Amino acid sequence: MKFIPAQMNQLIKNNKDLETRLKSLMKEMEMERSYALKALYHSEVADGGRYQQDYQALDPK
């Protein structure tokens, strides 16, 4: 599975919990949005994460 920023943004837009975690990462770790987005992807989506199926369902293929 590949990280696609637009797909990850859509997942966050559809899920308030992820949106809250993204904002928290950006604030607490002083990260830019693009880096926080990728960190969130690796912690919550990749390798069987909690939101992997939701992320895959957004795949335009």
C-alpha positions as CSV (number, residue, x, y, z in Angstrom):
1,M,0.0,0.0,0.0
2,K,1.3,3.4,-0.9
3,F,1.0,6.8,0.9
4,I,-1.2,9.1,-1.2
5,P,-1.6,12.6,0.4
6,A,-4.9,13.3,-1.3
7,Q,-6.3,10.0,-0.2
8,M,-5.1,10.5,3.4
9,N,-6.6,14.0,3.5
10,Q,-9.9,12.6,2.4
11,L,-9.7,9.9,5.2
12,I,-9.0,12.7,7.7
13,K,-11.8,14.8,6.4
14,N,-14.2,11.8,6.9
15,N,-13.0,11.0,10.4
16,K,-13.0,13.5,13.2
17,D,-10.8,11.4,15.4
18,L,-8.0,11.4,12.8
19,E,-8.5,15.1,12.3
20,T,-8.0,15.7,16.0
21,R,-4.9,13.5,16.1
22,L,-3.4,15.3,13.1
23,K,-3.9,18.7,14.7
24,S,-2.5,17.4,18.0
25,L,0.6,16.0,16.2
26,M,1.2,19.3,14.4
27,K,0.9,21.3,17.6
28,E,2.7,19.0,20.1
29,M,5.6,18.0,17.8
30,E,5.7,21.3,15.9
31,M,5.4,19.4,12.6
32,E,4.4,20.8,9.3
33,R,1.1,19.3,8.0
34,S,2.8,17.2,5.3
35,Y,5.0,15.5,7.8
36,A,2.3,15.0,10.4
37,L,0.1,13.5,7.7
38,K,2.7,11.0,6.8
39,A,3.3,10.1,10.4
40,L,-0.4,9.6,11.0
41,Y,-0.5,7.4,7.9
42,H,2.3,5.2,9.2
43,S,0.8,4.9,12.7
44,E,-2.9,4.5,11.9
45,V,-3.1,3.1,8.3
46,A,0.0,1.2,7.1
47,D,0.7,-2.4,8.1
48,G,-2.8,-3.3,9.2
49,G,-3.6,-0.2,11.1
50,R,-7.0,0.6,12.5
51,Y,-8.0,2.7,9.5
52,Q,-6.4,0.6,6.7
53,Q,-9.7,-0.6,5.3
54,D,-11.2,2.9,5.2
55,Y,-8.1,4.2,3.5
56,Q,-8.2,1.4,0.9
57,A,-11.9,2.0,0.2
58,L,-11.0,5.6,-0.9
59,D,-8.6,4.2,-3.6
60,P,-9.9,5.4,-6.9
61,K,-8.8,2.2,-8.7
